[in-house]
Amino acid sequence: MWGLATHPTADVCATVGDDQTARVWDLESYRLKNVRKLKKPARSVTFSPDGRALAIGMKDGKLNFIRLFFPVIPQMTFEKMG
């Protein structure tokens, strides 16, 4: 794991790393909520201020954005932006 970010309002965090995944974790149950395969290894991650997107810094220096959808958090889904 290289990157970790906490959600601005919900009890979840996101992680990224050399395994080429973005993962969202529930901080109350300590369980994985969702995982998305990335095309390359990642080094950093942060939530947007409104918590509806992730910005992911890739190992090759590029930046990816992923929109998050969460009905009430329990099951987040990912959608690639742009």
N, C-alpha and C positions, 0 to 999 in steps of 0.2 A: 504494500500500500504506500502510495506517495502523497495522495491528496485527501484531505478530510475537511468537510464543511458542515456546519449545523444550520438547520432551517431557521429563518428569522422568527417564526411564531409557533411552529409545530414541534413535537418531540421526535424529530427524525434527523438523521444526518446522511450525508452522501460521501462515498469514498471512490477513489480511482487509483489505478496503478498499472504495473507492467503486465498484468494478466489481461489487459485490454477490455476491462469492464468498468461500467459505472454502476454503483450499487447504492440503494437507499435502504437504510436501517431504521427500525423502530427502536427508539431509545428507552421506552418503557419495558418492552418485552425482550429486548436484545435479539430480535429476529430480523432476518432479511425480508424486506417488503417487496423489492423489485430489483432486477438486474438487467442491464443492457450491454450487449457486446459492442465494443468500439472497434474501429478499423486499425487503430494503432495504440501503443502504450500511452498513458496519460501521466502527467506530473502534478497537476493542481486542479482544484474544483472549488466553485463557490455558487451559492444560491443567489438569484436576483433578489433585490430588496423586497419584492412582493412574494417571493417564494415560489413563483410559477415557472421558473426556468433554472437550468444549470449552465454555467459557463465552465468549460473544461479546457485546461491548458494541456496540449499534447506534447509528447516528448520531442517531436520534430519542430516545436515552436509555434505551431498553428493553434487556433482557438476554435472550439466547437461549441455550439449552443444546442441544448435539448430542452424542449418545452415539457413541463410536468403537468399531469392532470391528476388531481386527487379529489374524488367525490367527498370523502370525509377523512382522508389520509390512509385508512387501512390498506387500500390497494392503489398505489400510484401506478400510472402508466407513463411511458415515455413516447415522445414524438420528436423526430429530428426537425430542427428549424433551419430554413434556408438551404 
